[in-house]
Amino acid sequence: MSNVERDPVSASCTRGPKAAEPAVHSVEILTPRDVPLGGPRSMSVRRTLPQRARSFVGAWCFVDHYGPDDVAQRGGMDLPPHPHTGLQTVTWLFDGEVEHRDSLGSHAHVRPGELNLMTGGRGICHSEVSTVRTTVLHGVQLWVALPDEHREAERDFQRYVPSPIRKDGAEVRVFLGSLLEAVSPVRTFTPLLGAEVILEAGASLTLDVDAAFEHGLLVDEGDIELNGTALSPAHLGFLRPGIGSLTLRNTSPARARAVLLGGPPFEEEIVMWWNFIGRCHDDIVRARQDWKEQSERFGAVEGYVGDRLPAPELPNATLAPRRNPPSP
């Protein structure tokens, strides 16, 4: 998915100054902002990352959560060819079906329970369109920042269908990294964890996790306690490194669902604007100009009927760093 805001917010993301002895066991609750993506019938998303309170969970730097949307009323998804640099995109659906095309030549149908991961290092472009079979559209769109040594990585597209693991009234699908006995074969450029967790009513699940990772739990439906802290739908519960187990308890009368993200702290500074990630203002300016001039840097999407998405105007200021506040 693209960030198709008409006036995208620029974000330069760093860890900020280190604070003395953070409270590693406390859960920080992040709430999203609503972002309309176009006209009156277009999609609206709930954006949890980036925000002033936090820019990253590991290398995860962008979290959009959308739906469930009635396609008959909202019009579904139709994102024209648009560019990316310096990142990997992760598409994970709960309901619906989306047709993906990219300038690598990939053509895939994204369905619930199936990971689609696209790498746009130096440059890639793609389109995303919900199919005629889709009546409800519901899912998450996630971005992963590439570390500096890999930010010029070649275009790539990977697809993976994880098998569900059932334990203690829960169903877990591990699409990136490792959890329980599952290991995803999908290549990433930093260690990552990504998993969907569905909890039956009243279920409690304890997971052993890497204590060197930051973790974030994005609640999709139901009410879930994360290590004793109550989270409601659209909340993202964040935990700093230092914790080797997570306990998720469904306090709802029906099932609950969440997406678990993790990774070691990403210490590099990035500048993110529109669909580009760079290391400085000039990186973004060059990427925008290359897209405007239809440079070979991004290639072309074959099979999409319609025009490319034009880049919005840059702000009349240098994209300046915005630091995370110090940990308590």
Secondary structure, DSSP 4 states (H G I P E B T S, - for coil): -----SSPPPEEEE--S--SS--TTPPEEE--EEEE-SSTTS-EEEEEESBTTBS-BTTEEEEEEEEEEEHHHH---EEEEEEEBSEEEEEEEEES-EEEEETT--EEEE-TT-EEEEEESS-EEEEEEE-TT-SEEEEEEEEEEPPGGGTTPPPEEEEE-PPPEEETTEEEEEEESEETTEE-----SS--EEEEEEE-TT-EEEEE--TTSEEEEEEEES-EEETTEEE-TT-EEEE-S---EEEEEE-SSS-EEEEEEEES---S-EEEETTEEESSHHHHHHHHHHHHTT-TTT---SS--SPPPPPPPPPSS----EEPPPP-
